């Protein structure tokens, strides 16, 4: 009977276990959004994961939402990520890059004054950290249909650049209220035309991006992440369960390496079961995440509710999470105060089991 320690193959990516490291924004990139030696060490420490999904990475310039997040649009960034992938591969690991556009979560103070873009001119009801302190999110500019091909081309080029950086694949970030998710859900997409209105139209941009990225990588090294219930970044949808069921049917035609499904809401505001409809309709590999314990992960895999489980916070505090699961060892507790702070504290200095 399968559990988290059982090998699995996702498309063309062979994994020694089903313990996935979820993409985690840590805001440790160097000036110019360039991954540095500290990021290489951080990912290499966690290389025993079945698969590392690297953090949200700017597919194109001028779309910063976190100040110090990495990008994959310049030669210097490609070289920085190559240090990361080399370090992970040297320890026998596998790593894919999450391709991302911040959409309305971007802020002019982070992007040389540029107004953020979105499907509709609706602002996030929250504040963002900027070099000048916390500020309210600004009202985004609704993208013109004529601008959308440039967005798709930006994702395609980012996929090419990720290949140059020697990743094992890529994940399309369509979750948590960023651009692709904002188009997908009707709470943030109130436009008309080819990219608004019906679910089919709202999903059009996501599917066009997936098509562009799979042209670069082949479908068997591409994953996609969605978060139908998550209200982060002021997100909501009128029927997230129906959307999940429909997406499962549609994703089948892409023959992806995996679908990475966030099963819950960070804040508990929206509830429902999206895993069951995803499992019932999607024929490929399903990775689920958000709040799993080791025991629940084992049970969900054994019952074929999911194929693998992505762990977030446990990987922050436990670079050797796989070894701790293997030995049934106690887990370190994560310190939220250092999740996004600069430097190695709370990043590369968590203790590992003595060998």
Buried (B, 14 or more C-beta within 10 A) or exposed (E): EBBBBBEBEBBEBEBBBBBBBBBBBBBBBBEEBBBBEBBBBBBBBBBBBBBBBBBBBBBBBBBBBBBBBBBBBBEBBBEBBBBBBEBBBEEEBBBBBBBBBBBBBBBEBBBEEBBBBBBBBBBBEEEBBBEEEEBEBBBBBBBEEEEBEEBBEBBBBBBBBBBEBBBBBBBBBBBBBBBBBBBBBBBBBEBEEEBBBEBEBBBBBBBBBBBBBBEBBBBBBBBBBBBBBBBBBBBBBEEBBEBBBBBBEBBBEBBBBBBBBBBBBBEEEBEBEBBBBBBEBBEBBBBBBBEBEBEEBBBBBEEEBBBBBBBBBBBBBBBBBBBBBBEEEEBBEBEEEBBBEBEEEBBBEBEEEEE
